[in-house]
Amino acid sequence: MDDLTQQHLQELRRGTVVLASLLSLREPGYGYGLLESLGEAGIAVDGNTLYPLLRRLEKQGLLTSEWNTDEARPRKFYRTSAAGRKLAEALLADWHDIHAALGRLTDGGTR
């Protein structure tokens, strides 16, 4: 795949990682677990992208977090806040609208 295509694919996927994270973290999860579950769902994301994103979403009030120190290695668990759930609903609705619009464009207006 050429560099130009890679660049545009990265731009396209950037917002989907935010939405996917907010949706996935409706149930508490930690960074590495989220990285794995997104990958299993077909959303490839690098840890160097995900971890700063989680911190940014938390700072914006879209995620809450707490440390779990019950195990040998402490883990920071994130969960989508009420504001994050509201944003996820809005993003998902817009995503559906965009998907439908692209379908109309690719089908020559038959959808």
PyMOL CGO cylinders between C-alpha atoms (Angstrom):
from pymol import cmd
from pymol.cgo import CYLINDER

trace = [
    CYLINDER, 0.00, 0.00, 0.00, 1.43, 3.39, -0.92, 0.3, 1, 1, 1, 1, 1, 1,
    CYLINDER, 1.43, 3.39, -0.92, 2.09, 6.20, 1.55, 0.3, 1, 1, 1, 1, 1, 1,
    CYLINDER, 2.09, 6.20, 1.55, -0.76, 8.39, 0.35, 0.3, 1, 1, 1, 1, 1, 1,
    CYLINDER, -0.76, 8.39, 0.35, -3.29, 5.59, 0.81, 0.3, 1, 1, 1, 1, 1, 1,
    CYLINDER, -3.29, 5.59, 0.81, -1.86, 4.81, 4.25, 0.3, 1, 1, 1, 1, 1, 1,
    CYLINDER, -1.86, 4.81, 4.25, -2.17, 8.46, 5.26, 0.3, 1, 1, 1, 1, 1, 1,
    CYLINDER, -2.17, 8.46, 5.26, -5.82, 8.69, 4.23, 0.3, 1, 1, 1, 1, 1, 1,
    CYLINDER, -5.82, 8.69, 4.23, -6.71, 5.39, 5.88, 0.3, 1, 1, 1, 1, 1, 1,
    CYLINDER, -6.71, 5.39, 5.88, -5.13, 6.65, 9.09, 0.3, 1, 1, 1, 1, 1, 1,
    CYLINDER, -5.13, 6.65, 9.09, -7.23, 9.82, 8.92, 0.3, 1, 1, 1, 1, 1, 1,
    CYLINDER, -7.23, 9.82, 8.92, -10.38, 7.79, 8.33, 0.3, 1, 1, 1, 1, 1, 1,
    CYLINDER, -10.38, 7.79, 8.33, -9.68, 5.48, 11.27, 0.3, 1, 1, 1, 1, 1, 1,
    CYLINDER, -9.68, 5.48, 11.27, -8.67, 8.17, 13.76, 0.3, 1, 1, 1, 1, 1, 1,
    CYLINDER, -8.67, 8.17, 13.76, -12.21, 9.11, 14.78, 0.3, 1, 1, 1, 1, 1, 1,
    CYLINDER, -12.21, 9.11, 14.78, -13.40, 5.52, 14.76, 0.3, 1, 1, 1, 1, 1, 1,
    CYLINDER, -13.40, 5.52, 14.76, -10.92, 4.66, 17.53, 0.3, 1, 1, 1, 1, 1, 1,
    CYLINDER, -10.92, 4.66, 17.53, -12.49, 7.31, 19.77, 0.3, 1, 1, 1, 1, 1, 1,
    CYLINDER, -12.49, 7.31, 19.77, -15.98, 5.95, 19.14, 0.3, 1, 1, 1, 1, 1, 1,
    CYLINDER, -15.98, 5.95, 19.14, -14.88, 2.33, 19.49, 0.3, 1, 1, 1, 1, 1, 1,
    CYLINDER, -14.88, 2.33, 19.49, -13.12, 3.10, 22.79, 0.3, 1, 1, 1, 1, 1, 1,
    CYLINDER, -13.12, 3.10, 22.79, -16.15, 4.89, 24.22, 0.3, 1, 1, 1, 1, 1, 1,
    CYLINDER, -16.15, 4.89, 24.22, -18.41, 2.00, 23.19, 0.3, 1, 1, 1, 1, 1, 1,
    CYLINDER, -18.41, 2.00, 23.19, -16.05, -0.70, 24.45, 0.3, 1, 1, 1, 1, 1, 1,
    CYLINDER, -16.05, -0.70, 24.45, -15.47, 0.98, 27.79, 0.3, 1, 1, 1, 1, 1, 1,
    CYLINDER, -15.47, 0.98, 27.79, -19.13, 1.06, 28.75, 0.3, 1, 1, 1, 1, 1, 1,
    CYLINDER, -19.13, 1.06, 28.75, -17.88, -1.86, 30.83, 0.3, 1, 1, 1, 1, 1, 1,
    CYLINDER, -17.88, -1.86, 30.83, -14.65, -1.19, 32.78, 0.3, 1, 1, 1, 1, 1, 1,
    CYLINDER, -14.65, -1.19, 32.78, -11.45, -2.15, 31.03, 0.3, 1, 1, 1, 1, 1, 1,
    CYLINDER, -11.45, -2.15, 31.03, -7.75, -1.43, 31.12, 0.3, 1, 1, 1, 1, 1, 1,
    CYLINDER, -7.75, -1.43, 31.12, -5.58, -0.18, 28.28, 0.3, 1, 1, 1, 1, 1, 1,
    CYLINDER, -5.58, -0.18, 28.28, -4.00, -3.42, 27.11, 0.3, 1, 1, 1, 1, 1, 1,
    CYLINDER, -4.00, -3.42, 27.11, -7.30, -5.29, 27.30, 0.3, 1, 1, 1, 1, 1, 1,
    CYLINDER, -7.30, -5.29, 27.30, -8.93, -2.59, 25.21, 0.3, 1, 1, 1, 1, 1, 1,
    CYLINDER, -8.93, -2.59, 25.21, -6.08, -2.77, 22.71, 0.3, 1, 1, 1, 1, 1, 1,
    CYLINDER, -6.08, -2.77, 22.71, -6.67, -6.51, 22.34, 0.3, 1, 1, 1, 1, 1, 1,
    CYLINDER, -6.67, -6.51, 22.34, -10.47, -6.30, 22.13, 0.3, 1, 1, 1, 1, 1, 1,
    CYLINDER, -10.47, -6.30, 22.13, -10.35, -3.55, 19.50, 0.3, 1, 1, 1, 1, 1, 1,
    CYLINDER, -10.35, -3.55, 19.50, -7.90, -5.64, 17.48, 0.3, 1, 1, 1, 1, 1, 1,
    CYLINDER, -7.90, -5.64, 17.48, -10.14, -8.70, 17.75, 0.3, 1, 1, 1, 1, 1, 1,
    CYLINDER, -10.14, -8.70, 17.75, -13.07, -6.57, 16.54, 0.3, 1, 1, 1, 1, 1, 1,
    CYLINDER, -13.07, -6.57, 16.54, -11.05, -5.53, 13.48, 0.3, 1, 1, 1, 1, 1, 1,
    CYLINDER, -11.05, -5.53, 13.48, -10.02, -2.07, 14.65, 0.3, 1, 1, 1, 1, 1, 1,
    CYLINDER, -10.02, -2.07, 14.65, -6.24, -2.05, 14.52, 0.3, 1, 1, 1, 1, 1, 1,
    CYLINDER, -6.24, -2.05, 14.52, -4.70, 0.55, 16.80, 0.3, 1, 1, 1, 1, 1, 1,
    CYLINDER, -4.70, 0.55, 16.80, -1.19, 0.99, 18.13, 0.3, 1, 1, 1, 1, 1, 1,
    CYLINDER, -1.19, 0.99, 18.13, -0.53, 1.31, 21.85, 0.3, 1, 1, 1, 1, 1, 1,
    CYLINDER, -0.53, 1.31, 21.85, 1.33, 4.56, 21.19, 0.3, 1, 1, 1, 1, 1, 1,
    CYLINDER, 1.33, 4.56, 21.19, -1.96, 5.91, 19.84, 0.3, 1, 1, 1, 1, 1, 1,
    CYLINDER, -1.96, 5.91, 19.84, -4.38, 4.34, 22.31, 0.3, 1, 1, 1, 1, 1, 1,
    CYLINDER, -4.38, 4.34, 22.31, -2.77, 5.21, 25.64, 0.3, 1, 1, 1, 1, 1, 1,
    CYLINDER, -2.77, 5.21, 25.64, -2.51, 8.97, 24.96, 0.3, 1, 1, 1, 1, 1, 1,
    CYLINDER, -2.51, 8.97, 24.96, -6.08, 8.85, 23.61, 0.3, 1, 1, 1, 1, 1, 1,
    CYLINDER, -6.08, 8.85, 23.61, -7.32, 7.29, 26.86, 0.3, 1, 1, 1, 1, 1, 1,
    CYLINDER, -7.32, 7.29, 26.86, -5.60, 10.01, 28.90, 0.3, 1, 1, 1, 1, 1, 1,
    CYLINDER, -5.60, 10.01, 28.90, -7.07, 12.73, 26.65, 0.3, 1, 1, 1, 1, 1, 1,
    CYLINDER, -7.07, 12.73, 26.65, -10.60, 11.28, 26.87, 0.3, 1, 1, 1, 1, 1, 1,
    CYLINDER, -10.60, 11.28, 26.87, -10.26, 11.10, 30.65, 0.3, 1, 1, 1, 1, 1, 1,
    CYLINDER, -10.26, 11.10, 30.65, -9.06, 14.71, 30.83, 0.3, 1, 1, 1, 1, 1, 1,
    CYLINDER, -9.06, 14.71, 30.83, -12.07, 15.73, 28.70, 0.3, 1, 1, 1, 1, 1, 1,
    CYLINDER, -12.07, 15.73, 28.70, -14.40, 14.01, 31.19, 0.3, 1, 1, 1, 1, 1, 1,
    CYLINDER, -14.40, 14.01, 31.19, -15.47, 11.34, 28.69, 0.3, 1, 1, 1, 1, 1, 1,
    CYLINDER, -15.47, 11.34, 28.69, -13.85, 8.50, 30.68, 0.3, 1, 1, 1, 1, 1, 1,
    CYLINDER, -13.85, 8.50, 30.68, -13.43, 7.89, 34.38, 0.3, 1, 1, 1, 1, 1, 1,
    CYLINDER, -13.43, 7.89, 34.38, -10.67, 5.75, 35.84, 0.3, 1, 1, 1, 1, 1, 1,
    CYLINDER, -10.67, 5.75, 35.84, -9.59, 3.98, 38.97, 0.3, 1, 1, 1, 1, 1, 1,
    CYLINDER, -9.59, 3.98, 38.97, -6.58, 1.91, 39.89, 0.3, 1, 1, 1, 1, 1, 1,
    CYLINDER, -6.58, 1.91, 39.89, -6.98, -1.76, 40.70, 0.3, 1, 1, 1, 1, 1, 1,
    CYLINDER, -6.98, -1.76, 40.70, -4.17, -2.77, 43.04, 0.3, 1, 1, 1, 1, 1, 1,
    CYLINDER, -4.17, -2.77, 43.04, -5.58, -6.18, 43.99, 0.3, 1, 1, 1, 1, 1, 1,
    CYLINDER, -5.58, -6.18, 43.99, -3.18, -7.99, 41.66, 0.3, 1, 1, 1, 1, 1, 1,
    CYLINDER, -3.18, -7.99, 41.66, 0.62, -8.01, 41.62, 0.3, 1, 1, 1, 1, 1, 1,
    CYLINDER, 0.62, -8.01, 41.62, 0.68, -5.44, 38.84, 0.3, 1, 1, 1, 1, 1, 1,
    CYLINDER, 0.68, -5.44, 38.84, -1.59, -2.42, 39.38, 0.3, 1, 1, 1, 1, 1, 1,
    CYLINDER, -1.59, -2.42, 39.38, -3.86, -1.61, 36.44, 0.3, 1, 1, 1, 1, 1, 1,
    CYLINDER, -3.86, -1.61, 36.44, -5.74, 1.55, 35.64, 0.3, 1, 1, 1, 1, 1, 1,
    CYLINDER, -5.74, 1.55, 35.64, -9.31, 0.69, 34.67, 0.3, 1, 1, 1, 1, 1, 1,
    CYLINDER, -9.31, 0.69, 34.67, -11.27, 3.08, 32.49, 0.3, 1, 1, 1, 1, 1, 1,
    CYLINDER, -11.27, 3.08, 32.49, -15.01, 3.40, 32.07, 0.3, 1, 1, 1, 1, 1, 1,
    CYLINDER, -15.01, 3.40, 32.07, -17.11, 5.63, 29.82, 0.3, 1, 1, 1, 1, 1, 1,
    CYLINDER, -17.11, 5.63, 29.82, -18.65, 8.47, 31.83, 0.3, 1, 1, 1, 1, 1, 1,
    CYLINDER, -18.65, 8.47, 31.83, -22.19, 9.79, 31.37, 0.3, 1, 1, 1, 1, 1, 1,
    CYLINDER, -22.19, 9.79, 31.37, -20.79, 12.54, 29.13, 0.3, 1, 1, 1, 1, 1, 1,
    CYLINDER, -20.79, 12.54, 29.13, -18.85, 9.90, 27.18, 0.3, 1, 1, 1, 1, 1, 1,
    CYLINDER, -18.85, 9.90, 27.18, -21.99, 7.79, 26.69, 0.3, 1, 1, 1, 1, 1, 1,
    CYLINDER, -21.99, 7.79, 26.69, -23.86, 10.84, 25.43, 0.3, 1, 1, 1, 1, 1, 1,
    CYLINDER, -23.86, 10.84, 25.43, -21.04, 11.65, 23.00, 0.3, 1, 1, 1, 1, 1, 1,
    CYLINDER, -21.04, 11.65, 23.00, -20.85, 8.02, 21.84, 0.3, 1, 1, 1, 1, 1, 1,
    CYLINDER, -20.85, 8.02, 21.84, -24.57, 8.06, 21.06, 0.3, 1, 1, 1, 1, 1, 1,
    CYLINDER, -24.57, 8.06, 21.06, -24.18, 11.25, 19.00, 0.3, 1, 1, 1, 1, 1, 1,
    CYLINDER, -24.18, 11.25, 19.00, -21.10, 9.93, 17.18, 0.3, 1, 1, 1, 1, 1, 1,
    CYLINDER, -21.10, 9.93, 17.18, -22.76, 6.61, 16.46, 0.3, 1, 1, 1, 1, 1, 1,
    CYLINDER, -22.76, 6.61, 16.46, -25.88, 8.29, 15.08, 0.3, 1, 1, 1, 1, 1, 1,
    CYLINDER, -25.88, 8.29, 15.08, -23.72, 10.45, 12.82, 0.3, 1, 1, 1, 1, 1, 1,
    CYLINDER, -23.72, 10.45, 12.82, -21.71, 7.38, 11.80, 0.3, 1, 1, 1, 1, 1, 1,
    CYLINDER, -21.71, 7.38, 11.80, -24.93, 5.66, 10.69, 0.3, 1, 1, 1, 1, 1, 1,
    CYLINDER, -24.93, 5.66, 10.69, -25.96, 8.75, 8.72, 0.3, 1, 1, 1, 1, 1, 1,
    CYLINDER, -25.96, 8.75, 8.72, -22.56, 8.90, 7.01, 0.3, 1, 1, 1, 1, 1, 1,
    CYLINDER, -22.56, 8.90, 7.01, -22.67, 5.17, 6.25, 0.3, 1, 1, 1, 1, 1, 1,
    CYLINDER, -22.67, 5.17, 6.25, -26.12, 5.56, 4.67, 0.3, 1, 1, 1, 1, 1, 1,
    CYLINDER, -26.12, 5.56, 4.67, -24.96, 8.57, 2.64, 0.3, 1, 1, 1, 1, 1, 1,
    CYLINDER, -24.96, 8.57, 2.64, -21.90, 6.70, 1.36, 0.3, 1, 1, 1, 1, 1, 1,
    CYLINDER, -21.90, 6.70, 1.36, -24.15, 3.79, 0.48, 0.3, 1, 1, 1, 1, 1, 1,
    CYLINDER, -24.15, 3.79, 0.48, -26.31, 6.09, -1.61, 0.3, 1, 1, 1, 1, 1, 1,
    CYLINDER, -26.31, 6.09, -1.61, -23.23, 7.44, -3.36, 0.3, 1, 1, 1, 1, 1, 1,
    CYLINDER, -23.23, 7.44, -3.36, -21.74, 4.02, -4.11, 0.3, 1, 1, 1, 1, 1, 1,
    CYLINDER, -21.74, 4.02, -4.11, -25.06, 2.54, -5.22, 0.3, 1, 1, 1, 1, 1, 1,
    CYLINDER, -25.06, 2.54, -5.22, -25.78, 5.40, -7.58, 0.3, 1, 1, 1, 1, 1, 1,
    CYLINDER, -25.78, 5.40, -7.58, -28.53, 6.77, -5.38, 0.3, 1, 1, 1, 1, 1, 1,
    CYLINDER, -28.53, 6.77, -5.38, -30.54, 3.53, -5.00, 0.3, 1, 1, 1, 1, 1, 1,
    CYLINDER, -30.54, 3.53, -5.00, -30.50, 3.48, -1.18, 0.3, 1, 1, 1, 1, 1, 1,
]
cmd.load_cgo(trace, "trace")
